[in-house]
Amino acid sequence: AQRIQTLSALQVIDKSLNPIVVAPIRAVIHRFIATLASTPLRTIEIGEELSLTDLVQHFSALSYTRTDLVEKRGEFAVRGGIVDVFLPLADYPVRIDFFGDEIEELSYFDIADQRTTKPVIGKLEIIPCRELLITDAIRNRAEKLKNRFPAAIEVLEKIAQGISVDGMESLIPFLTDEHHTIFDRIDKRAIVIFIDEERIRSRTADLIATNEEFLAASWSSASLGGAAPLPVDSVTYIDWDSIFEELSARGLPHLALNSFGSDLDEASYFTDFTPIEPMRGNVERLCLLLSDGLNQRQTVLFAATGHGMAERYAGIFRDAELPVQLSATLNTIPAKGSIHVFQSTLSHGFASEDGELLFITERDLSGTKVTSKDGARMPTKRKQAIDPLELKSGDFVVHEQHGIGRYVELVQRTVGGVTREYVVIEYAPAKRGQPGDRIFVPTDTLEQVSKYVGGESPAIHRIGGGEWQKAKGRARKAVRQIAGELIRLYAARTSAPGFAFSPDTPWQRELEDAFSYIETPDQLSTIDDVKRDMERPYPMDRIICGDVGYGKTEIAIRAAFKAVQDGKQVAVLVPTTLLVQQHSKTFDERYAGFPIRVAGISRFNTAKESKDILKELEAGSVDVIIGTHRLLSQDVNFKDLGLVIVDEEQRFGVEQKESLKKMRTTVDVLAMSATPIPRTLEMAVTGIREMSTITTPPEERHPILTYVGPADEAQIKAAIHRELLRDGQIFYLHNRVESIDRTALHLKELVPEARIRVAHGQMSEHELEDVILGFWNRDFDILVCTTIVESGLDIPNANTLIVEHAENFGLSQLHQLRGRVGRGRERGYSYFLYPADKPLTEVALDRLKTIATNTELGSGMRVALKDLEIRGAGNLLGGEQSGHIADVGFDLYMRMVGEAVTDYKSGIIESEEVSHECKIELPINAHLSDTYIPGERLRLDLYRRLADVKSDADVQSIQEEMIDRFGALPNEALSLLDVALLRAFAKSHGVREVVLAGKYIRLSPITLAESKQLKLNRLYPSSLYKSQSSTVMVAIPRAGAWSPPVSGGEKLGDTSLLAFARQALTELTS
């Protein structure tokens, strides 16, 4: 999409501006379809006349995928007169609202809760999602090619049917006739400059060779060893000689700049530049330099990484009383006399020797690599996230009253002229040999139903059998013990006197301003939570959960800095020696320029170094110490410890955990965990153990490209070559210690130029750490290892993972392993291979299919994540809970924990099980029609959330969301919202039944005092009260008696019955 956008811009740009095109050699030698971006891109804007059908067809033609819920770039969804679309280069998806054939509104919306956020200003450019768009001509060509290339038949068949598939771009040379290179699109007066020609020449040869290897490997593996079906000469790329042929054919002059001199002629003009000295976060020094530049009448430029950072720096310069101008770009020559702050990802600045120009970048100040995106990050799943209950027929579900059953379908039933939707659940048959019993659960009581997550495949219960009640009883007992333990810990901590840290100092703000990335919203709120805890007079105990690389370390850096500002010492506990090295380096870099002493203690220190560090620690001259559990030894003494930061607490042993438990009641403790802790659990223990979750991935993370297929040497070789070409490293997973050395030797034969080492769990701890540290320091290219890499290893330069015998791994293991790559800006590749000669079991095939389809960041891997969440819950609540979780299912178990904690807080030690069901049976058309909300999972999600509402405000919020996402509400949807309002009101007063019974509405249980009984008879004559069963039978008046007269005095109709029931409830419970 970026290539299309650039080529399109080259078509329309004003040539008199003399545009400069910068391109890597891969883009120069790449051949593309001649018609690509040859016509201007289509735009849309508010007020434009356009039929919705035409727009939808246009999206389909541009290879957008139609879904029911837009979550990823390149998707669109249609609901009534609303079209949602996520353009490939946009930060946010867009909602297009039609009024007839006119675009009435264009707004961005948030992926997490699907609500609109802000209007789109100006025109919206629609960029194709793929270079190869399937036209009739392409379909016909694919149909003809099927017989010529049997190995590519699957791909060609899909194209012939008009379906886009991944990898089809490799067939461009055969499906289209005319191809262009970038030279066909640049101005005829252009000059082409090769920077470092020799490196470009060798890179060209490598790219072409690797491309040929890949084509040969992929086609031969597609036909499992058959001959390569496509001619694998470099059809995608032009070679080095062809570049110069193209240049001379077009009469384009070219120059080469080499690091050992250039071929520029004498008339060329050279300007000498001196680099800017790094400032290590010293803002004062930066302002001084800028001020000098202005005084010397230089043109002064400052490059910030994005809009947010540009504004932040402009503010800093204004505070220093320097003249500032914010510019979006530098299309015009900047005037002298003020600092021009603009957005750019250039990493290094310079000053011209002739004193004309001073150019400084954000990296010159911070010393860290900058990211190219501004704070307009992709919002990811947050607290109110739309997470549709994805139920497929046959999935296990848990009903709070009846136990574990199987989901069958969502059905609509019309009884007595009233339509409602029901979820059908099947249970074990009452008698052997009989079909299973089914129950129909009204969708307005869906809060009783959750998807089962727990064991592999649970036993299905019988309706009315005793096993479910027993399992629930056991789980409740276990839950009460946990809740008691949590409360005791909490009481001990809050009653212990702690140290209240002071508010932020100016230095704190300076440290935070020098952070070279834009903080994610989650990071900001977590930092605020941590600071608030530290400023309280009792010890902090907070846990931060978030995937590796989601910015937990930065929070630790800021918390430690705050503690040191108050003269306290900080201990950072990490589980491995490698992490001591990693964290020491990071802390040192961030604290550069501040008088803070950071020391790391691990076995890589000599005995003398360790002794000196411990002495300094006791004397108080070390402010922050980073180490493994060695820091918990008896001989480690602090002068004044104020904060302990624990990374990956679950990886410490029992004794260390006990030491930490004791610490919690005396000093502030901040724990960090990469195992996701479920949101439901977070809610359950709110206010007891403070928790923060970071769910926004850092910008610039790409989804990992995943290949699942039979093992093939040519492919392995090509994958390794591709990674080495971009100076990356490779994890090669072979999970058998006895044959791991043989595998390493075999790889050495395959790729002789690669440097290879082996790591496995039977090596001594020292050996293992040396190997891992060597890999981290880039001493070798391929690490052949067992699943030892599964947890906690963060090596940003290793971006290819190859797994042998992938069929033997569990789903969450595969997901964890894949998480080792694709952590930096580079695209990660993972290959899950299985033996070509052995058939796969059905279970293994399913697992590999799941991993192949769920490649998005933090995406659908719901299954694996649930498995990890259960582990996370075990870490927090104690491992012995997993059996009970399997018995009753994860969601229900978490709800029990929440209830038990609330009871303890209210002083209730033992309580009976309370049913949360509230049955509302009134003859009312209340449902969501599939014409209003197409897509079963979206309807299920809304039904579940409506069944769970607690207040009128919750219903109001869902109503606003529905209007925003789906358009105006039809009557039956309005009635559904009214039913939800009534249920929330009834529940809040402990009423579990509002049912139409003949001429009455039955309300129960309600206990009426005598005065209330009199009120009942006065307001609703002929009503009955049964004190023994706490039931009120409210007589329904004729229409004329209650609402304005209606001809014929019929009974109360549809929605007025709801209003009547609500009024009666209010009168009798107020």
ABEGO torsion letter per residue (X at the ends): XAAAAAAAAAAABBAAAGBBBBBBAAAAABBBBAABGABBBBBBBBGBBBBAAAAAAAAAAAGBBBBABBABBGBBBBBEABBBBBBAABABBBBBBBBEABBABBBBBBAAAGBBABBBBEBBBBBBABABBBBAAAAAAAAAAAAABAAAAAAAAAAAAGBBBBGAAAAAAAABABBBBAAAABBAABBBBBBGAAAAAAAAAAAAAAAAAAAAAAAAAAAGGBBBABBABBAABBBAAAAAAAAAAAGBBBBBBBABEBABBAABBBBBBBBBBBAGGBAAAAAAAAAAAAAAGBBBBBBBABAAAAAAAAAAAAAAGBBBBBBABBABBBBBGBBBBBBBABABBBBBAAGABBBBBAAAAAGBBBBABBABBBBBBBAABBBBBBBBBGBBBBBAAAEBBBBABBBBBBBGGBBBBBBBBBBBBABBGBBBBBBBBBAAAAAABBBBBEBABBBBBBBGBAAAAAAAAAAAAAAAAAAAAAAAAAAAAAABBBBBBBBBBAAAAAAAAABABBBBAAAAAAAAAAAAAAABABBBBBBBBEBBGAGAAAAAAAAAAAAAAAGBBBBBBBABAAAAAAAAAAAAAAABGBBBBBBBBBAABBAAAAAAAAAAAAAGABABBBBBAAAABAABBBABBABBBBBGAAABBAAAAAAAAAAAAABBBBBBBABBBBAAAAAAABGABBBBBBABBBBGBBBBBBBBBBBBAAAAAAAAAAAAAAGBBBBBBBABAAAAAAAAAAAAAABAABBBBBBBAABBAAAAAAAAAAAAAGABABBBBBAAAABGBBBAABABBBBBGAAABBAAAAAAAAAABGABABBBBBBBBBBAABBBBAAAAAAAAAAAABABBGBAAAAAAAAAAAAAAAAAAEAAAAAAAAAAEAAAAAAAAAAAAAAAAAGBABBBBBBABBBBBBBBBBBBBAAABBEAAAAAAAAAAAAABABAAAAAAAAAAAAAAAEBBBAAAAAAAAAAAAAAAAAAAGBABBBBBEABBBBOBBBBBAAAAAAAAAABBGBBBBAAAGBBBBBBBBAAAABBBBBGGBBBBBAAAAAAAAAAAAAAAX
